Amino acid sequence: MSLSVGEVAKLAGVSVRTLHHYDEIGLVRPGGRTRAGYRRYGDEDVERLQQVLFYRELGFPLEEISAILADPSAGTVTHLRRQRELLSMRIRRLEAMVAAVDTALEAHTMDIKLTPRERLEVFGEFRPEDHAAEAERRWGGSAAWQESQRRMGSMTGQDWVRFKDEGALVVDGFLKALADGEPAGGERAMELAEQHRAHITRWCYECTYDIHRGLGDLYVSDPRFTAAYDSQAPGLAAYIREAIHANAERAEARG
């Protein structure tokens, strides 16, 4: 079976002009032609196009892609393994950025006054203020937002490091509880949820149980939060959410 240039363009999500260009430079040439001279692409041609698009998405220039695919010792499996490693590297980088977004969003503030050295120590190359508009849209105008702006805008670099380190200890506790098979509604997980709520109250704003429930829901409804937690252990985001809800219900039952 062979496909027309239009069919391949639609299948691959590229323009017909792009396929014509790839043909002209010898990057992806159709394996056949109709009697009228129209391009026809076979399975091997489509597979090669897929490889080209993978490498292009990873940022490789077309000349380099051509050289990579011309390597006679590299078969399909070799290319897939190489692409997987490159994608994994990108994922790890993005996960690190998501974790930094997690800290900034959970703090409900972007007004961070740190020296360049302190910023590098706390956030690395990530710039929290780049996400200020989104944080403002989510929480702007609320009492919690105003309080977090006041508190965290005056934090020093050492304060930020302590804030992050203390939060990491709580998350580490959740990781260990999950690994040990502790139920999310059990005493150990609920105590960790209470520590999490107290951590936010201590550093950011008065985190009521209702607000805490909302944060827990955010961890599973917002894919960035979910990715940040689940990259450390699959299911961690949902586990923390369940523990937060169980802790809130326990507090309400106690009156």
C-alpha positions, 0 to 999 in steps of 0.5 A: 500500500502507498500513500499520496503526498497529501495523505502523508502530510495529513497523517504526519501533521506537516505541510505538503510543501514540507514533504516536497522540500524533504524530497528535493533535498533527499531527506525523505524521498517517495519510493514511487511515482504514479504514471502522471508523476505524482509522489507515492509513499510506501511504509519505509518512506513513512517510517523514515519521515517519522524518524526525521520528525522525531529528530526535528522535534528534538531540535536537530537541524535538517543537515544533521538529521540527514547525516544521522539517518545516513549512518549504515550501522544505525537501524530503526531500533538504534534510532528509537533508543537514541530518541528515547534517551534524548526525550528522557533528558528533555523530560527530566529537564521539564520535570525540574522546571515543573517542580520549581513552578510547583513551589512558586504556585503553591506559595501563591506569589511571584514577588520574589526579592532575592539577590542573583546568587540567592535566586540561583541557589533557590530556583536555578535557571527557572524564572518564577516571575514568568508565571506571574500572570497565571498565578494572578489569574488563579488567586489574585484578589483573595485574602490568601494571595494578599497574605502570601504576597506580604509574607513571601515578598519579604523573605530572604534567600535563607528563608526560601531555602528553608521553605523549600527544604521543609516542604521537601521533607514532607514530600519525602515523608509521603514518598516513604509512606507510599512505598511502605504501603501505608493507606492514604487515609491512615494515621501516618499519611494524615499526620503528614498531610497536617504537617503539609498544611502547617508548613503552608500556614507557617510560611505562606498564609492561613491554610484552612482545611477547606483551602488545603482540600483545594490544593489537594484537588489541584495536585490531581487536576493540574497536570503540572502538579501531577507530573511534578509529584508522580515523577517521584513516584507514580500515584504520589499526587493522588495519594497526597490528595487523598491524605489531605482530604482524610486529614480534613475529615478527621479534623471536622469529626473532632470538631 
